[in-house]
Amino acid sequence: DGGITQSPKYLFRKEGQNVTLSCEQNLNHDAMYWYRQDPGQGLRLIYYSQIVNDFQKGDIAEGYSVSREKKESFPLTVTSAQKNPTAFYLCASSIEVAGNTGELFFGEGSRLTVL
Amino acid sequence: GDSVTQMEGPVTLSEEAFLTINCTYTATGYPSLFWYVQYPGEGLQLLLKATKADDKGSNKGFEATYRKETTSFHLEKGSVQVSDSAVYFCALSEYSNTGKLIFGQGTTLQVKP
């Protein structure tokens, strides 16, 4: 089945450690996104990528890094510089980049907890 | 900048009650509008969308009408079920070529039998 796969589903990290969240899609979508979800705050955009080997900062990029070496993969690294990393992270993709149809397809999320 | 505001939750209803979740937006240009639903422990799924003024999006008994004059996109359902319990997000697409969505804060709906 086509879709977006995020792993791991749950992750625990000690303070000072970097962690990488995986996001893979087999929908042949050009654009991919990382959102962070906190209770009562909705979703906030961390990074997005419209094409391979290119990505842009979103609204809360500080303390995060990404790469887009392949069309189907968009991993997110939460670095030790991220001051409050405990959150639910959602990866998404969309078929269209231009225009404003804006329909996103989401993975099931990764919950990161810092101990 | 563009923004979306949803009514505060949680909203608690009895089964078969009428549902309204308010959503208003601020945007330049003419964005598309969306409602997404998130069931417990899962990612978001598109529920319905409308791409221009006066369009009505509908799916699974839910409806929302794009009202440009009141900058609103309220979600309604005539008779909710326990299985509708979830978090509902209103969103708009930026009028640009990024495909980015701007989300409201989400409204939790709990339906009791």
Interface residues (C-beta under 8 A of the other chain):
Chain A: I4 Q6 A31 Y33 Y35 G40 Q41 G42 L43 R44 L45 Y48 Q50 Q56 G58 L90 A92 S94 E96 V97 A98 G99 N100 T101 G102 E103 L104 F105 F106 G107 E108 G109
Chain B: Y30 P31 S32 F34 G41 E42 G43 L44 Q45 L46 K49 T51 F89 A91 L92 S93 E94 Y95 S96 N97 T98 G99 K100 L101 F103 G104 Q105 G106
